[in-house]
Amino acid sequence: MNREQLDMPIQSNQEAPHSIFLPVLLIAIAFLFWTGFQTMQFVWEGSAMSTVYQNQEPLVQSATKVRKSLDTLAKETQKLADQGNPNAKLLVDELKKRGVNIKSAGEAIAPSE
């Protein structure tokens, strides 16, 4: 070998190894952004669900009042039918045909879940 060949750098087909730091850093940053975005979405959705629940509460209360008044009316109609009132008896019979059962005053109403 002569001196010129020794001074020249050896060329090879192999490239220098790349650092894995940059791809891992990019993946970590993307994961952090995705996690932050998902967290904010969950917070916003939870807030929206809470608002909807609070807006429905008065409607549920009024529906409960109406149901109680209708139950009272039905019980009183049942009492009249039991006492022999023909109009009340006709009404109770028609309600039974349509699948509406009237509980007597002594029966407990099962709690709805």
C-alpha positions as CSV (number, residue, x, y, z in Angstrom):
1,M,0.0,0.0,0.0
2,N,1.2,3.4,-0.7
3,R,1.0,6.5,1.4
4,E,-2.0,8.0,-0.5
5,Q,-4.2,5.0,0.2
6,L,-3.4,5.2,3.9
7,D,-4.2,8.9,4.3
8,M,-7.6,8.6,2.5
9,P,-10.5,7.7,4.7
10,I,-11.9,4.2,4.1
11,Q,-15.2,4.4,2.4
12,S,-17.8,1.8,3.2
13,N,-21.4,1.1,2.4
14,Q,-22.3,1.2,6.1
15,E,-23.9,4.5,7.4
16,A,-23.2,5.8,10.8
17,P,-25.8,4.6,13.3
18,H,-28.7,7.0,14.0
19,S,-29.8,8.0,17.5
20,I,-33.1,6.7,18.7
21,F,-33.6,9.8,20.8
22,L,-35.5,11.9,18.3
23,P,-38.2,9.3,17.3
24,V,-38.8,8.4,21.0
25,L,-39.0,12.1,21.8
26,L,-41.6,12.7,19.1
27,I,-43.7,9.7,20.2
28,A,-43.6,10.9,23.8
29,I,-44.7,14.4,22.8
30,A,-47.5,13.1,20.7
31,F,-48.6,10.8,23.5
32,L,-48.6,13.7,26.0
33,F,-50.7,15.9,23.6
34,W,-53.1,13.1,22.9
35,T,-53.5,12.4,26.7
36,G,-54.1,16.1,27.4
37,F,-56.7,16.3,24.6
38,Q,-58.5,13.3,25.9
39,T,-58.5,14.6,29.4
40,M,-60.0,17.9,28.3
41,Q,-62.7,16.1,26.3
42,F,-63.7,14.1,29.3
43,V,-63.8,17.2,31.5
44,W,-66.0,19.0,28.9
45,E,-68.3,16.1,28.5
46,G,-68.6,15.6,32.2
47,S,-69.6,19.3,32.6
48,A,-72.1,19.0,29.8
49,M,-73.7,15.9,31.4
50,S,-73.9,17.6,34.7
51,T,-75.7,20.6,33.1
52,V,-78.1,18.3,31.4
53,Y,-78.8,16.5,34.6
54,Q,-79.5,19.7,36.4
55,N,-81.8,20.9,33.7
56,Q,-83.8,17.7,33.8
57,E,-84.3,17.7,37.6
58,P,-87.2,20.2,37.6
59,L,-88.9,18.2,34.9
60,V,-88.5,15.0,36.9
61,Q,-89.9,16.7,40.0
62,S,-93.0,17.9,38.1
63,A,-93.5,14.5,36.5
64,T,-93.4,12.9,39.9
65,K,-96.1,15.4,41.2
66,V,-98.3,14.6,38.2
67,R,-97.9,10.9,38.7
68,K,-98.8,11.2,42.4
69,S,-101.9,13.2,41.5
70,L,-103.0,10.7,38.9
71,D,-102.4,7.8,41.3
72,T,-104.6,9.6,43.8
73,L,-107.3,10.2,41.2
74,A,-107.2,6.6,40.1
75,K,-107.4,5.3,43.7
76,E,-110.4,7.6,44.4
77,T,-112.1,6.3,41.2
78,Q,-111.4,2.7,42.3
79,K,-113.0,3.5,45.7
80,L,-116.1,4.9,43.9
81,A,-116.3,1.8,41.7
82,D,-116.0,-0.4,44.8
83,Q,-118.9,1.5,46.4
84,G,-121.0,0.7,43.3
85,N,-120.8,3.9,41.2
86,P,-121.5,2.6,37.6
87,N,-119.6,5.4,35.8
88,A,-116.5,4.8,38.0
89,K,-116.9,1.0,37.4
90,L,-117.1,1.5,33.7
91,L,-113.9,3.7,33.8
92,V,-112.0,1.2,35.9
93,D,-113.0,-1.7,33.5
94,E,-111.9,0.3,30.5
95,L,-108.6,1.1,32.1
96,K,-108.1,-2.6,32.9
97,K,-108.8,-3.5,29.3
98,R,-106.0,-1.1,28.2
99,G,-103.6,-2.6,30.7
100,V,-103.8,0.0,33.4
101,N,-103.9,-1.6,36.9
102,I,-105.1,0.6,39.8
103,K,-103.6,-0.2,43.1
104,S,-105.9,0.0,46.1
105,A,-105.2,2.5,48.9
106,G,-103.8,-0.3,51.1
107,E,-101.2,-1.6,48.6
108,A,-97.8,-0.2,48.6
109,I,-96.4,1.2,45.4
110,A,-93.1,-0.4,44.4
111,P,-90.3,2.1,44.1
112,S,-89.2,2.8,40.6
113,E,-85.5,2.4,39.8
